[in-house]
Amino acid sequence: MVPVSGAATTKPPLFDFNVLQEYIIPRQAFCNRYITVADPDGKYVVLGFPVSIPSPRYDRNEFIFNFGLVVENEVDQVPYERVVRRLAVTFAEMEKQSGFLSQDVDASSARRPIGSLLEIIKEDLNNYGECMIPVDDANTINMKLFPHHPTPPEVKGWHVPVAKMKFADVVDPTWDLTLQRVTAHIDGVSDVRRIAFLADVSLELAQLALRHLLYYDTILLLDMFFFGACYAPRPGIHDFVANVGGMVDECANYVCVGPGRGHERRSGDEDEDEDTEEDYATTTSK
Protein backbone atom coordinates (compact mmCIF):
# COMPACT_ATOMS: atom_id res chain seq x y z
CA MET A 1 0.00 0.00 0.00
CA VAL A 2 1.75 3.15 -1.21
CA PRO A 3 0.49 6.59 -2.27
CA VAL A 4 0.64 7.16 -6.02
CA SER A 5 1.82 10.62 -6.95
CA GLY A 6 0.23 12.25 -9.96
CA ALA A 7 -2.49 9.63 -10.23
CA ALA A 8 -5.70 10.80 -11.87
CA THR A 9 -8.53 10.64 -9.38
CA THR A 10 -11.92 12.25 -8.96
CA LYS A 11 -12.35 11.35 -5.29
CA PRO A 12 -10.66 13.03 -2.35
CA PRO A 13 -8.54 10.75 -0.13
CA LEU A 14 -10.35 9.07 2.75
CA PHE A 15 -7.58 10.05 5.15
CA ASP A 16 -4.10 11.57 5.21
CA PHE A 17 -1.69 8.79 4.26
CA ASN A 18 1.26 10.53 5.90
CA VAL A 19 -0.43 10.34 9.29
CA LEU A 20 -0.79 6.55 9.15
CA GLN A 21 2.20 5.54 7.04
CA GLU A 22 4.18 4.53 10.14
CA TYR A 23 1.58 1.82 10.78
CA ILE A 24 0.87 0.89 7.16
CA ILE A 25 4.56 0.29 6.40
CA PRO A 26 5.63 -0.40 9.97
CA ARG A 27 8.83 -1.37 11.69
CA GLN A 28 9.99 -4.95 11.96
CA ALA A 29 8.14 -5.64 15.21
CA PHE A 30 4.75 -5.20 13.50
CA CYS A 31 5.54 -7.22 10.37
CA ASN A 32 4.15 -10.67 9.56
CA ARG A 33 1.04 -10.20 11.68
CA TYR A 34 -2.49 -8.88 11.24
CA ILE A 35 -2.91 -5.28 12.38
CA THR A 36 -5.70 -2.69 12.34
CA VAL A 37 -5.34 1.06 12.66
CA ALA A 38 -8.02 3.76 12.71
CA ASP A 39 -7.68 7.18 11.14
CA PRO A 40 -7.56 10.19 13.51
CA ASP A 41 -11.20 11.08 12.78
CA GLY A 42 -12.38 7.58 13.67
CA LYS A 43 -14.32 7.19 10.40
CA TYR A 44 -12.22 4.51 8.73
CA VAL A 45 -10.08 1.55 9.73
CA VAL A 46 -7.13 0.18 7.75
CA LEU A 47 -6.82 -3.61 7.89
CA GLY A 48 -3.37 -4.80 6.94
CA PHE A 49 -0.87 -7.62 7.15
CA PRO A 50 2.60 -6.16 6.54
CA VAL A 51 5.03 -8.78 5.29
CA SER A 52 8.81 -8.71 5.64
CA ILE A 53 10.85 -11.10 3.47
CA PRO A 54 14.55 -11.17 4.42
CA SER A 55 16.91 -12.09 1.59
CA PRO A 56 20.39 -11.01 0.42
CA ARG A 57 19.03 -10.49 -3.11
CA TYR A 58 17.39 -7.24 -2.01
CA ASP A 59 19.34 -3.98 -1.73
CA ARG A 60 18.44 -3.61 1.95
CA ASN A 61 18.47 -7.36 2.61
CA GLU A 62 14.70 -7.41 3.04
CA PHE A 63 11.53 -6.65 1.10
CA ILE A 64 8.50 -5.18 2.89
CA PHE A 65 5.00 -4.89 1.44
CA ASN A 66 1.49 -4.53 2.78
CA PHE A 67 -1.85 -4.96 1.02
CA GLY A 68 -4.54 -3.40 3.15
CA LEU A 69 -8.27 -2.80 3.05
CA VAL A 70 -9.97 0.39 4.16
CA VAL A 71 -13.42 -0.09 5.70
CA GLU A 72 -15.76 2.16 7.62
CA ASN A 73 -15.30 2.07 11.37
CA GLU A 74 -18.75 0.60 12.14
CA VAL A 75 -18.46 -2.21 9.58
CA ASP A 76 -17.89 -5.74 10.85
CA GLN A 77 -14.19 -6.38 10.21
CA VAL A 78 -14.18 -10.14 10.78
CA PRO A 79 -15.08 -11.21 7.19
CA TYR A 80 -12.30 -9.03 5.77
CA GLU A 81 -9.54 -10.41 7.98
CA ARG A 82 -9.35 -13.61 5.91
CA VAL A 83 -9.07 -11.56 2.72
CA VAL A 84 -6.16 -9.53 4.07
CA ARG A 85 -4.38 -12.65 5.32
CA ARG A 86 -4.92 -14.44 2.01
CA LEU A 87 -3.51 -11.51 0.05
CA ALA A 88 -0.44 -11.42 2.27
CA VAL A 89 0.22 -15.17 2.08
CA THR A 90 -0.42 -15.42 -1.67
CA PHE A 91 1.79 -12.54 -2.73
CA ALA A 92 4.50 -13.47 -0.23
CA GLU A 93 4.80 -16.91 -1.84
CA MET A 94 4.76 -15.41 -5.33
CA GLU A 95 7.51 -12.98 -4.34
CA LYS A 96 9.64 -15.79 -2.89
CA GLN A 97 9.17 -17.93 -6.00
CA SER A 98 9.64 -15.42 -8.79
CA GLY A 99 10.10 -11.93 -7.35
CA PHE A 100 6.60 -11.04 -8.54
CA LEU A 101 6.39 -7.81 -6.53
CA SER A 102 9.99 -6.59 -6.54
CA GLN A 103 10.63 -6.99 -10.27
CA ASP A 104 9.97 -4.00 -12.49
CA VAL A 105 7.23 -4.41 -15.09
CA ASP A 106 8.08 -2.90 -18.47
CA ALA A 107 5.62 -1.92 -21.17
CA SER A 108 6.29 -5.08 -23.19
CA SER A 109 5.45 -7.39 -20.30
CA ALA A 110 2.18 -9.32 -20.48
CA ARG A 111 1.88 -9.37 -16.71
CA ARG A 112 -0.93 -7.31 -15.21
CA PRO A 113 0.31 -4.37 -13.09
CA ILE A 114 -0.10 -4.75 -9.33
CA GLY A 115 -2.32 -1.68 -9.08
CA SER A 116 -4.72 -2.99 -11.72
CA LEU A 117 -4.78 -6.41 -10.07
CA LEU A 118 -5.71 -4.95 -6.69
CA GLU A 119 -8.39 -2.77 -8.30
CA ILE A 120 -10.01 -5.84 -9.86
CA ILE A 121 -9.92 -7.67 -6.53
CA LYS A 122 -11.59 -4.73 -4.80
CA GLU A 123 -14.31 -4.37 -7.44
CA ASP A 124 -15.10 -8.08 -7.49
CA LEU A 125 -15.31 -8.30 -3.70
CA ASN A 126 -17.55 -5.24 -3.53
CA ASN A 127 -19.85 -6.36 -6.35
CA TYR A 128 -19.92 -10.15 -6.00
CA GLY A 129 -18.44 -10.92 -2.59
CA GLU A 130 -15.84 -13.17 -4.21
CA CYS A 131 -13.13 -13.16 -6.86
CA MET A 132 -11.18 -15.64 -8.99
CA ILE A 133 -8.41 -13.83 -10.83
CA PRO A 134 -5.59 -15.54 -12.74
CA VAL A 135 -2.30 -13.81 -12.00
CA ASP A 136 0.04 -15.89 -14.13
CA ASP A 137 0.27 -19.41 -15.50
CA ALA A 138 0.78 -20.93 -12.05
CA ASN A 139 -1.16 -18.70 -9.66
CA THR A 140 -4.79 -17.68 -9.25
CA ILE A 141 -6.27 -15.52 -6.51
CA ASN A 142 -9.44 -17.10 -5.11
CA MET A 143 -11.21 -15.27 -2.29
CA LYS A 144 -14.71 -15.13 -0.88
CA LEU A 145 -16.35 -13.01 1.81
CA PHE A 146 -18.26 -15.02 4.39
CA PRO A 147 -20.65 -13.21 6.75
CA HIS A 148 -19.83 -13.47 10.42
CA HIS A 149 -22.69 -14.56 12.67
CA PRO A 150 -22.65 -14.16 16.46
CA THR A 151 -22.52 -17.27 18.62
CA PRO A 152 -26.10 -18.50 19.12
CA PRO A 153 -27.50 -18.84 22.65
CA GLU A 154 -27.92 -22.19 24.34
CA VAL A 155 -30.95 -24.23 23.32
CA LYS A 156 -32.91 -25.52 26.30
CA GLY A 157 -35.26 -28.47 26.36
CA TRP A 158 -38.29 -26.26 27.01
CA HIS A 159 -37.64 -23.94 24.07
CA VAL A 160 -40.03 -24.07 21.12
CA PRO A 161 -38.25 -23.55 17.76
CA VAL A 162 -40.23 -21.67 15.12
CA ALA A 163 -39.09 -21.90 11.50
CA LYS A 164 -38.43 -18.65 9.64
CA MET A 165 -38.37 -20.44 6.30
CA LYS A 166 -39.85 -23.52 4.66
CA PHE A 167 -37.33 -26.26 5.37
CA ALA A 168 -39.15 -28.66 3.05
CA ASP A 169 -38.07 -26.47 0.12
CA VAL A 170 -34.38 -26.34 1.05
CA VAL A 171 -33.59 -29.65 2.76
CA ASP A 172 -31.09 -31.60 0.69
CA PRO A 173 -30.28 -35.33 0.94
CA THR A 174 -26.66 -34.38 1.56
CA TRP A 175 -27.58 -32.61 4.81
CA ASP A 176 -26.61 -34.11 8.14
CA LEU A 177 -29.01 -36.95 9.00
CA THR A 178 -29.79 -35.55 12.44
CA LEU A 179 -30.53 -32.16 10.92
CA GLN A 180 -32.91 -33.73 8.41
CA ARG A 181 -34.78 -35.55 11.16
CA VAL A 182 -35.01 -32.51 13.42
CA THR A 183 -36.24 -30.06 10.76
CA ALA A 184 -39.06 -32.44 9.83
CA HIS A 185 -40.64 -31.91 13.27
CA ILE A 186 -40.25 -28.15 13.69
CA ASP A 187 -43.89 -27.04 13.69
CA GLY A 188 -43.87 -24.02 16.01
CA VAL A 189 -45.67 -26.00 18.74
CA SER A 190 -43.37 -28.86 19.79
CA ASP A 191 -40.62 -28.12 22.27
CA VAL A 192 -37.05 -29.33 21.87
CA ARG A 193 -37.56 -32.43 24.02
CA ARG A 194 -40.59 -33.52 22.01
CA ILE A 195 -38.77 -32.87 18.73
CA ALA A 196 -35.88 -35.05 19.92
CA PHE A 197 -38.36 -37.80 20.84
CA LEU A 198 -40.24 -37.62 17.53
CA ALA A 199 -36.98 -37.50 15.53
CA ASP A 200 -35.59 -40.45 17.52
CA VAL A 201 -32.36 -38.62 18.36
CA SER A 202 -30.74 -37.75 21.66
CA LEU A 203 -31.62 -34.44 23.28
CA GLU A 204 -28.00 -33.25 23.00
CA LEU A 205 -27.89 -33.89 19.25
CA ALA A 206 -31.24 -32.16 18.75
CA GLN A 207 -29.99 -29.12 20.67
CA LEU A 208 -26.79 -29.07 18.60
CA ALA A 209 -28.75 -29.23 15.34
CA LEU A 210 -31.08 -26.43 16.45
CA ARG A 211 -28.12 -24.25 17.45
CA HIS A 212 -26.78 -24.75 13.95
CA LEU A 213 -30.08 -23.54 12.49
CA LEU A 214 -30.12 -20.67 14.97
CA TYR A 215 -26.62 -19.64 13.90
CA TYR A 216 -27.83 -19.12 10.33
CA ASP A 217 -30.96 -17.26 11.52
CA THR A 218 -33.37 -19.82 10.08
CA ILE A 219 -35.30 -20.36 13.32
CA LEU A 220 -36.21 -18.42 16.44
CA LEU A 221 -36.75 -19.75 19.94
CA LEU A 222 -39.87 -19.12 22.01
CA ASP A 223 -40.96 -20.26 25.44
CA MET A 224 -43.63 -22.91 25.74
CA PHE A 225 -47.24 -21.71 25.70
CA PHE A 226 -49.24 -22.70 28.79
CA PHE A 227 -52.99 -22.28 29.02
CA GLY A 228 -52.63 -21.79 32.76
CA ALA A 229 -50.42 -18.72 32.30
CA CYS A 230 -51.43 -15.08 31.90
CA TYR A 231 -50.26 -13.20 28.81
CA ALA A 232 -50.49 -9.50 28.04
CA PRO A 233 -49.67 -7.56 24.86
CA ARG A 234 -46.43 -5.59 24.75
CA PRO A 235 -45.96 -2.09 23.25
CA GLY A 236 -45.13 -3.72 19.92
CA ILE A 237 -48.85 -4.44 19.52
CA HIS A 238 -49.12 -0.98 17.94
CA ASP A 239 -47.13 -2.20 14.93
CA PHE A 240 -49.45 -5.16 14.69
CA VAL A 241 -52.59 -2.99 14.77
CA ALA A 242 -51.09 -0.71 12.12
CA ASN A 243 -50.35 -3.79 9.99
CA VAL A 244 -46.72 -2.78 9.60
CA GLY A 245 -45.13 -4.91 6.89
CA GLY A 246 -48.35 -6.88 6.43
CA MET A 247 -48.04 -8.33 9.93
CA VAL A 248 -51.79 -8.93 10.31
CA ASP A 249 -51.99 -10.81 7.01
CA GLU A 250 -48.98 -12.92 7.95
CA CYS A 251 -50.50 -13.73 11.32
CA ALA A 252 -53.86 -14.69 9.82
CA ASN A 253 -52.19 -16.95 7.26
CA TYR A 254 -50.12 -18.58 10.00
CA VAL A 255 -52.96 -19.34 12.40
CA CYS A 256 -55.73 -20.17 9.91
CA VAL A 257 -56.80 -23.76 9.25
CA GLY A 258 -56.86 -24.81 5.62
CA PRO A 259 -55.68 -22.80 2.59
CA GLY A 260 -54.18 -19.42 3.39
CA ARG A 261 -55.76 -16.18 2.36
CA GLY A 262 -52.87 -15.34 0.07
CA HIS A 263 -52.27 -11.77 -1.03
CA GLU A 264 -55.71 -11.04 -2.46
CA ARG A 265 -57.92 -8.99 -0.18
CA ARG A 266 -61.65 -9.62 -0.25
CA SER A 267 -64.49 -7.55 1.12
CA GLY A 268 -64.73 -8.38 4.77
CA ASP A 269 -60.98 -8.89 5.21
CA GLU A 270 -60.92 -5.65 7.20
CA ASP A 271 -63.42 -7.16 9.65
CA GLU A 272 -61.26 -10.28 9.95
CA ASP A 273 -58.23 -8.11 10.66
CA GLU A 274 -60.13 -6.27 13.38
CA ASP A 275 -61.17 -9.59 14.91
CA THR A 276 -57.56 -10.82 14.87
CA GLU A 277 -56.31 -7.61 16.47
CA GLU A 278 -59.03 -7.76 19.13
CA ASP A 279 -58.10 -11.35 19.94
CA TYR A 280 -54.46 -10.39 20.44
CA ALA A 281 -55.29 -7.31 22.48
CA THR A 282 -57.47 -9.29 24.89
CA THR A 283 -55.37 -12.44 25.12
CA THR A 284 -55.50 -13.48 28.78
CA SER A 285 -55.71 -17.04 30.04
CA LYS A 286 -56.42 -17.83 33.66
N, C-alpha and C positions, 0 to 999 in steps of 0.2 A: 504494500500500500504506500504509494508515493504521490505527492502532488505533481501534476503535469503543468508546466509553465506554458503559456501561450495556447492552451487548448481552447477550442471554440465551445462555448457553453452558453445556454440561455437561462440557466438556473443559478441563483446565488448559492454559495457553499452552505452546507448545513451547520458547519462550525469552523472555527479557526484551526487549521491543521497545525500551525506552529505551536499552539497551546498544548496539544496532545501528542506531538511527535515523539516526545520522550517515552511515552507509553506504547505508541504504535510500533516504533522501532526501538525497543528497549535495550537496556544493558543485559549482560549475559545471564544474570540471576533470574530474569523473567522469561528467558527463551525456553522453547520446547515445553510449553505449558499453556493451558487455556486461560486467557485473561479477559476481563471486561473493564471498560473505563467509560465514565459518563462525561459529557461535555460540561463546561462550567454553568451553563444555563439549566442543566438537568432535563433537557428535551430529548436528547438522543444518547444512545449507548453504543460504543464500538466493541464488537465481539471479535477477538483475534486470537491467533495461535502463532506467535512469532517463532520461527525456526532458525536455528544456528547449525550450520554444517561445517565443522572444522576439516580443513584439507590443505596440504601444502601447494596445491595447484592454484589457489586463489592468492591475489596480491597481498591480502592481509591475513592469510592463513585461515580464513573462515568466510562463509557466505551467509548473510542474514536476509531473510525475507518474511513477509507477513501478509497474508490475505485475510482481510477483515470484512465484517458485515456491519452496516450501520442501521440500527432499528430504533424506533421510538421507545422512549423510556418505559411506557406503560405496557408495551407488547410483551407477551410471554416469550422469554429468551430460550427456553429449553429446546424447542424443535430446531433452532438454528445452531445450537452447539455442535450437533453431529455434522452439520454442513461445514462449519469452520474447521473442525478436526479432520474431516475427510479431505478438504482442500489442502490442508497442511501436509498430511501424510502422503497424498497422491503426488503433489508437486515436489516434495522432498525426495521421494523415490526416483522421480523422473530427473531431478537435478543430479542425484548421485549416479544414475545410470548413463546419462548422456549430456549433462550440463544444460538441460533444457532452459533454465531460467537465466543462467549467467552468460550464455553465448549470445552474441549480437545477431540480430536477424536483419539480413540485407534485403534489398528490394526484389532480388531474384529468387529468394527463398519461398517455397510453397507452404511453409509453416505459418499458421495463423498467429498474429501478434498476441502477446499476453493480454493487453488491454481489451482487444476485441473478444478474446476467449472469456474473460471475466464478465464482460458486458452481456454476452449470450447466456452465461450461467445465471446472472442476476435476472434477466428478462424471463427466462424459462421458469425459474423458481417463483417469480412473482405471478406469472400468468398461469402456469400449469401445476405448480407445487412439486415439480420434478424436472430432471434434465438428463439427457444421455447424449454426450457430445464427444465425438472422436477427436482426439488430440493429434495422434500420429498413427502409424501402422500398428503399434503395439499397445497403445494406451487409449482408454476411453473413460471419461468422467461420468459416473452414474451416481446421482443423488436424488433423494426424495425427502420431502418434509412430512413428518408424521406429527399429528396433533398430540399435545400432552394433556392427559386427563388426570385429575386429582385422584388420590387413593380413595376408593369407595368405602363407606362405613361398614361396620360389621353387620352381617345378616343374622337376625335372631329367629328362633323357631316360631315365635308368635307373629312375625311380620307377614303381611299379605302382599306379594308382588303383583303389580298391575302393569300389563304390557303397554308400551307406548307405540308399538308397531305390530303388524300382523306377522307373527313368526312363521305361520304356515306358508307365507309367500317367499320367505328368505331362507328357511332351513334347508341345508344341503346335506346329502348323504355323507359327505366328507367331514361334517362336524363331529365333535366329540360325542360319543354315545350317551354319556351322562347328560350332556347339554341337550341333546335331542329328546331324551326322555323327560327332562324337567320342563322344557318349553311347551311340551304337549299338554301340560296340566296347569299352566298359568292362565287362570280364568278371572282373576280379580276378586275372587271369593275365598279360595283355598289358601290357608296359611302354609308356611314353609314346611312344617312337620307333615301336614297332610299331603303336600306335593311330593315330598320324599317317599311317603308310604305308597301313594298311587304310582309313582315312577319306579318303585322297587329299587331305590338306591338309599345309601346311608344318609343320615341327616347332614353329616359333615360334607359329603360330596355335593349334596343339593345346595348347601350354603355356598360352597366354593363356586358352583356353576352360576348361581344367582349373583354373586359378587362380580363375576366376569361380565354378566349382562348389565349390571349396574355401572360398571366401569365405562362401558360404551354408551351409557345413557339410553338404553333400550327398555328399561323398566323403572318403576318407582316403587318405593316401599311405603305401605300404610299399616296402621295398627288394625287389629281385628275389630270388627263391628259387633257390638253386643246389644241385644235388645233391652237388656236391663240397665244400660247406661243412659245418661242424659247428654244430649248433644245440642249445641247452640251455634248459630251462624257467626262467622267472623266478619271483620270489616270488608273482606274481599267479596262479600255477597253483593256489593254495589256493582262490581264489574259483571257479575252474573246477571243481575237485573237489567243492566244496560246492554246485555248481549254482546259484550266486548269480544271480538274475534269469533263471533258465532258460537259462543259458549253454551247458550241455551239449546241451540240445535244439536250440538255435539252431545250434550247431556241427554236430550230426549232420544237421540239415536242409540245411545249407549244403554239406557235403561228400558227401552221399549221391548216388547216381546213380539217376535215375528219380523217381517221385512222393515228396514229402516225407512224414515221419511225421505231420505235423500236430500237433495238441494232444492227441490221444487216446493214452493210455499203455496198452500191451498187456503181458501177462505176458511177461517176458523182456527188456523195455526196460531194466530195471536192469542186466542182464548186458551189454547193448549199451553202456550208459553207462560201465560199468566198463572195457569194452574200449577205448572212445574215450579215457577218461582215461589208461589204461595206455599207449596209443599216444602221447599227448602227453607223458607223463612220461618216455618212453624214446626220444623223437625225437632221433636222432643219425645223421648221414650222414657217411661217410668217403670 
